[in-house]
Every structure is written in structure tokens, then in C-alpha cells.
Amino acid sequence: MKKFFSLVIVFVVAITFFSVAHAMDYQLEQVVVISRHNLRNSLKAGDDRGLLTLRGGEMETLMGQYFEARLRAQGLFPKNAQPSVGEVRFYANSYQRTIATAKYFSAGAFPIANIPIEYHRSLGQKDSVFLPQVDPAFTKKISDEVDSKKLIADFRKEIATVERLTGEKFNPADSSIKIRKEVAEMRAEGSLSKINLAADALLMDYYDGKVSYSDSEMRDVAKISSLLINSCFDRPIGAKVFASPMLAVISDELNTSGRKFSFICGHDINLSTLLTAISVEDYVLPGTFEWRVPIASKLVIQKLRGSDGNEYARLSFVYPSAAQIVNREMLNLDNPPMIVPMRLRGLQTVDADATYKLSDVLQRLSDAQIVDGRRAA
């Protein structure tokens, strides 16, 4: 299988993560990771739908090993760390794919520590932090943000690619996008739902090495697979309502005394709404077909102590490239995952590496929970 993304791009992007060359010296004190689960079975896989795959577990273990190497290099943990009670927290939505992703990551990052994975509901039941209930006061505002006809019209080219590759037929007359009644997320209806599921299955098969198509075809497939998630970036009210419980958890983690590392594992919608709610600047993700929130991607928040004694923070987006997944590549310091710095719109940085005052980032997390003058959750 050819490696179709430039190693030069990988290198240039990767050196931005935990970089040590700054006008002011920084000491890493804490890392909070908000993760999408790794590779799963397609949503058309019957009783096994949505379950984390063996390749997903393998790739997440490699990602954990990469983080272990980086965290050790920055002095946050020693080799073969066995963290004290309270130093680390692993928290996942109560689904197999999210719990298992957290387990595999912990096996790579803390291989002899036997880290417990925290989840709050029975297996298969929704945790409201990850999939919150809709406050009726916001239902109409969220619905008003969705222009179903325009959204479908904007992606007719990509829909046609999925039709050609899968044989699934699309009928615009029976297709629509609506807000779920129980949670603040969208669902596709009619033949658009079938097209969406077909694209999801094709993307998962591609990552698993079962099919091979051109880069342009896979970009079209990925856009339809994540059509509903990507559209969250154009819905600031819906994003704040959905992300508010997660924002509160992140704030608590950053304010928890003695905490060094937090891993919070949810879904693509958690990352898409979170990034929208905190107003990240527009970004480009090299090395992936998925436009906004690739499989296994992670928002990483670093809490730093400056040589001036003050607290700072950096945000970055970390994810495996499509080539790394398809080719089952090792992830390590010599072959790192993709890392893209995240900048917050309208927030003043203190250096060229998108470093912020921690107090400003915490304020942004708090402000992002406010809709129409009240907290969304």
C-alpha cells in the first residue's frame, strides 16, 4: 500500500507538539486529552455495529505509546510510570468503543499501571456528559440553525461519488436533516440516511484495508460519512448546548489539584461541538481524508508553568494520518501522528507558538457554556 502523504509535511507538523524552543521556558505540568474513539465496525454491521475493531485497539495502543514517550521526554512521568491516586483520570462514555479505546490508550501510555476506566452508566447507555439532553428552551434555536436543503445541495457531488461506489441510490425528495428530540444532534432521514451509512461503511473498510479507491474518491466518501458532524461547525448555539457538560468537565480537570493527565473518550460530535463552542480559528488537517474530526483524533490541552512563575496553556489537535492507519505504521518519536496547533479566535497569545494565559483559556471554557445569558447545562 503506497504512502500517499508527504513525510515532509508529517515532520513539519509534528515538531509543533511539546516543542521546547521558546523565548520563555515552560515546564509541562498537566495534559488533558479529549479523544474520539478509534476504528470501529461500521454502523451497518448488525449486532457488531459500532464496536471497536482489533485494528482500532492496536492503533490506539500505539497512540498511547507515542504519548508516553512525549510525556516522559517532558518530565511529566518516568518510564513505566505507576501514577499515584488522583494523578491520572480515564473517563469514557458508556459504550464499548469508547471504554475500549480508553483501555487500549492506557495500555500504551501506562503499560504496567492497570489504570481503571471510569464510566457512569450501564454499558450501552448514554452518559449525559457526552450525549446531553436538550433543554426545551433551546430546541427551536438549535433547529433554526439547520438549513437542511442547502446542506444537502452543497454535497451533491460527494453524494454522487458514494452512489457510484456503493450502488446506494439517493432521492432528494425523501431526504432531510432534523434535530433529535432527545439530544442536541442531527440525524439524516430518508435515502440520505442510507447514503450516510453506506459512506461510513466504505470509510471503515478503507481504513481496514478491505477496499482501495483514489484520494479524491475517499475525500468525497469521508465528507458524506461525517456530513452531520461537520455541519456542527456552522451551528454555534447547538454546539454550545451540546458541549456545555464536557466544557465543565474539562474546566474541572484543569483545576483539580495534583492531576497530571486526563483522558476523556467520546465521539466525533464531542470534538466538533467543543471546537465550535470555544471558537477555534479555521484549521487545515493534512494527511487525512476526514475534514474536521478524523477517526481517533484528540484535542490536547497542555497546562504549563512559565519561567516567570505564571500558568499558561496550549491547544493542539493530534490524529493518525490515513496512511498510518492503512499501513498499520508504528507511532513513535521518529514517526509521530499528525499534530496541528489550535488557536482560539479573538484570544491574545503570549508567543508565536499559540501559547495562552491559562486564566484566559479557563475563561473561554466558561464563556462557551453561556447561551442567551444563561448556562446551557
C-alpha positions in Angstrom: 0.0 0.0 0.0 1.5 3.3 -1.1 2.2 6.0 1.5 0.4 8.9 -0.3 1.2 11.7 2.2 4.4 13.6 2.3 6.8 12.7 5.1 8.0 16.3 5.0 4.5 17.5 5.9 4.4 15.0 8.7 7.7 16.2 10.1 6.8 19.9 9.8 3.5 19.5 11.6 4.8 17.1 14.2 7.5 19.3 15.6 4.9 21.7 17.0 3.8 19.2 19.7 5.5 19.7 23.0 8.1 21.9 21.3 10.8 23.2 23.7 12.2 26.2 21.8 10.6 29.3 23.2 11.6 32.8 24.3 10.4 31.8 27.7 11.0 28.4 29.2 7.9 26.3 30.1 7.5 23.2 32.3 4.7 20.8 31.4 2.5 20.3 34.5 -0.7 18.7 33.1 -2.2 17.3 30.0 -6.0 16.9 29.2 -6.9 14.8 26.2 -10.4 14.8 24.7 -10.5 11.9 22.3 -12.7 10.4 19.6 -12.8 6.6 19.8 -10.6 4.7 17.4 -11.6 2.4 14.4 -14.9 0.7 14.9 -17.2 -1.6 12.9 -19.5 0.2 10.5 -22.9 1.3 11.6 -24.3 -1.4 9.2 -22.5 -4.3 10.9 -25.6 -5.8 12.6 -25.0 -6.9 16.2 -21.4 -5.8 16.0 -22.2 -2.3 14.7 -20.1 0.4 16.3 -17.8 -1.9 18.2 -14.1 -1.1 18.4 -12.1 -3.3 16.0 -8.8 -5.1 16.6 -7.0 -2.6 14.4 -8.7 0.2 16.3 -7.3 -1.2 19.5 -3.9 -1.7 18.0 -3.7 1.9 16.7 -4.9 3.3 20.0 -2.2 1.4 21.9 0.4 2.8 19.5 -1.0 6.3 20.1 -0.7 5.7 23.9 2.9 4.6 23.4 3.6 7.8 21.5 2.1 9.9 24.2 4.1 8.0 26.8 7.3 8.8 25.0 6.4 12.5 24.7 5.2 12.9 28.3 8.4 11.1 29.6 10.6 13.4 27.4 8.9 16.4 29.0 9.4 15.1 32.5 5.7 14.6 33.4 6.1 10.9 34.1 9.0 8.5 34.5 9.5 5.3 32.4 7.0 2.6 33.4 5.1 5.1 35.4 2.6 3.9 38.1 0.8 7.1 38.9 -0.4 7.9 42.4 -4.2 8.0 43.2 -5.6 11.2 41.6 -2.7 11.9 39.3 -4.5 10.4 36.2 -8.1 10.1 35.2 -9.5 8.0 32.4 -13.2 8.7 31.7 -15.3 7.4 28.8 -18.8 7.3 27.6 -20.5 4.1 28.5 -20.1 2.4 25.1 -17.8 -0.5 24.2 -15.9 1.6 21.6 -15.2 4.5 24.0 -14.3 2.3 27.0 -12.2 0.0 24.9 -10.4 3.0 23.3 -9.5 4.4 26.7 -8.3 0.9 27.8 -6.0 0.5 24.8 -4.6 4.0 25.2 -3.9 3.4 28.8 -2.2 0.2 28.0 0.2 2.1 25.7 0.7 5.1 27.9 0.8 3.3 31.3 1.6 -0.3 30.4 2.1 -1.6 34.0 -0.2 0.7 35.9 -3.6 -1.1 35.3 -5.4 2.3 35.1 -9.2 1.9 35.9 -11.5 3.3 33.2 -14.3 5.4 34.7 -17.8 5.3 33.1 -21.1 6.3 34.7 -23.9 4.3 33.1 -24.6 0.7 32.2 -22.9 -0.5 29.1 -24.6 0.9 26.0 -26.5 3.7 27.9 -25.8 7.3 27.1 -23.8 9.4 29.6 -25.3 12.9 29.6 -21.8 14.5 29.6 -21.1 13.0 26.2 -24.7 13.0 24.8 -26.7 15.6 26.8 -30.4 16.0 27.0 -31.8 19.0 25.1 -33.2 21.9 27.2 -36.6 22.7 25.5 -35.7 26.4 25.8 -33.0 25.9 23.2 -34.7 23.4 20.9 -36.1 25.9 18.4 -32.9 27.9 18.3 -30.9 24.8 17.5 -33.4 23.8 14.8 -33.3 27.3 13.2 -29.5 26.9 12.7 -30.0 23.9 10.3 -30.7 24.6 6.7 -31.4 21.1 5.5 -31.9 21.8 1.8 -28.8 23.9 1.5 -26.7 21.3 3.4 -27.8 18.6 1.0 -27.4 20.7 -2.1 -23.8 21.7 -1.1 -22.8 18.0 -1.1 -24.5 16.6 -4.2 -21.1 15.9 -5.9 -19.9 13.9 -2.9 -23.2 12.1 -2.7 -22.9 11.1 -6.3 -19.5 9.5 -5.6 -21.0 7.4 -2.8 -23.8 6.3 -5.1 -21.3 5.3 -7.8 -19.0 3.3 -5.4 -21.7 1.6 -3.3 -24.8 1.3 -5.6 -26.9 3.1 -3.0 -29.4 5.5 -4.5 -30.2 9.0 -3.3 -33.5 10.7 -3.6 -33.6 14.3 -2.6 -37.4 14.3 -2.4 -37.4 12.0 0.7 -34.2 13.3 2.3 -33.9 15.7 5.2 -31.9 16.5 8.3 -33.6 17.0 11.7 -32.6 17.6 15.3 -33.0 14.5 17.5 -35.6 15.1 20.2 -33.6 13.5 23.0 -30.1 15.1 22.3 -28.8 18.2 20.6 -27.5 16.4 17.5 -28.8 15.9 13.9 -30.0 12.8 12.2 -30.4 12.1 8.5 -33.7 10.8 7.2 -34.9 9.0 4.1 -32.4 7.9 1.4 -29.8 10.4 2.8 -29.6 8.2 5.9 -28.8 5.2 3.7 -26.2 7.2 1.8 -24.6 8.3 5.0 -24.4 4.7 6.4 -23.0 3.4 3.1 -20.3 6.1 3.2 -19.5 5.2 6.8 -19.1 1.5 5.9 -16.9 2.3 2.9 -14.6 4.5 5.0 -14.2 1.9 7.7 -13.5 -0.8 5.1 -10.9 1.5 3.5 -9.1 2.0 6.8 -9.2 -1.7 7.4 -7.5 -2.4 4.1 -10.5 -4.1 2.5 -11.1 -1.7 -0.4 -8.9 0.8 -2.2 -10.0 3.9 -4.1 -8.4 7.2 -5.2 -7.7 10.0 -2.8 -10.3 12.2 -4.4 -13.0 9.5 -4.1 -12.1 8.9 -0.4 -12.3 12.6 0.3 -15.8 12.6 -1.1 -16.7 9.5 0.9 -15.4 10.9 4.1 -17.3 14.2 3.7 -20.6 12.2 3.4 -19.6 9.8 6.2 -19.2 12.8 8.5 -21.7 15.2 6.9 -23.8 15.7 10.0 -20.8 16.1 12.3 -19.0 18.6 10.0 -22.2 20.7 9.8 -21.9 21.2 13.6 -19.2 23.7 12.9 -21.8 26.0 11.4 -24.2 25.8 14.4 -22.7 27.8 17.3 -25.8 27.7 19.5 -26.3 24.0 19.1 -22.5 23.4 19.7 -22.6 25.3 23.0 -25.7 23.5 24.2 -24.2 20.1 23.3 -20.7 20.8 24.5 -21.5 22.6 27.8 -21.3 19.5 30.1 -18.0 18.5 28.5 -16.6 22.0 28.9 -17.5 21.9 32.6 -15.6 18.6 33.0 -12.5 19.9 31.2 -12.5 23.0 33.4 -12.7 20.8 36.5 -9.8 18.7 35.3 -7.6 21.7 34.7 -8.5 23.0 38.3 -8.0 19.6 40.0 -5.0 19.8 42.4 -2.5 17.0 41.8 -3.9 15.9 38.4 -1.3 15.3 35.8 -3.1 13.5 33.0 -6.7 13.2 31.9 -8.1 11.1 29.1 -11.8 11.8 28.2 -13.1 9.5 25.5 -16.2 10.2 23.5 -17.3 10.7 19.9 -16.8 12.9 16.9 -19.7 15.1 17.9 -18.0 15.8 21.2 -14.9 17.2 19.4 -16.8 19.0 16.7 -19.1 20.8 19.1 -16.3 21.5 21.6 -14.1 23.1 18.9 -17.0 25.3 17.7 -18.1 26.3 21.2 -14.7 27.6 22.2 -14.3 29.4 18.8 -11.2 27.8 17.3 -9.8 29.5 14.3 -10.2 27.8 11.0 -7.7 25.0 10.6 -6.5 22.5 8.0 -5.7 18.9 8.8 -3.0 17.4 6.5 -2.7 13.7 5.9 -6.4 12.7 6.3 -9.5 12.4 4.2 -11.7 13.5 7.0 -12.2 17.2 7.0 -12.7 18.2 10.7 -12.6 15.4 13.2 -10.7 12.3 11.9 -11.1 8.9 13.5 -9.1 8.6 16.8 -8.4 12.4 16.8 -7.7 14.2 20.1 -7.8 17.7 21.3 -4.8 18.1 23.6 -4.7 20.9 26.2 -1.3 21.4 27.9 -1.0 23.2 31.2 2.4 24.8 31.5 4.4 26.7 34.2 6.4 29.6 32.7 9.8 30.6 33.9 8.0 33.7 35.2 6.0 31.6 37.6 2.7 32.0 35.8 0.4 29.4 34.3 -0.1 29.0 30.5 -1.9 26.7 28.1 -1.5 25.4 24.6 -4.0 23.5 22.5 -3.3 21.1 19.6 -5.1 18.5 17.6 -3.5 15.1 17.3 -4.6 12.3 15.0 -3.2 9.4 12.9 -2.8 10.0 9.2 -4.8 7.9 6.8 -1.5 6.3 5.6 -0.5 5.4 9.2 -3.9 3.7 9.7 -4.0 1.9 6.4 -0.3 0.8 6.5 -0.5 -0.1 10.2 2.5 2.1 10.9 4.2 2.4 14.3 3.6 5.7 16.1 6.7 6.9 17.9 9.0 9.9 18.1 10.5 9.0 14.7 7.1 8.6 13.1 4.7 10.7 15.1 1.0 11.2 14.5 -0.2 14.4 12.9 -0.2 17.4 15.2 -1.8 20.8 14.4 -1.8 23.7 16.8 -5.2 25.1 17.6 -5.7 28.8 18.0 -8.7 30.5 19.8 -10.4 33.2 17.9 -10.0 36.6 19.5 -7.7 35.4 22.3 -4.4 37.1 22.8 -1.3 34.8 22.7 1.9 35.4 24.6 4.3 33.9 21.9 4.4 32.7 18.4 3.6 29.1 19.4 0.0 29.9 20.2 0.6 29.9 24.0 -2.2 31.5 26.1 -2.5 32.5 29.7 -4.3 29.7 31.4 -6.7 32.1 33.0 -7.8 33.3 29.6 -8.4 29.7 28.4 -10.4 28.8 31.5 -12.5 31.9 31.0 -13.1 30.9 27.4 -14.2 27.4 28.6 -16.6 29.1 31.0 -18.0 31.7 28.5 -18.6 28.9 25.9 -21.2 27.5 28.3 -23.4 30.6 28.2 -26.3 30.9 25.7 -28.6 33.9 25.9 -27.2 34.9 29.2 -27.7 31.5 30.9 -25.7 28.3 31.2 -26.7 25.8 28.7 -26.4 22.9 31.1 
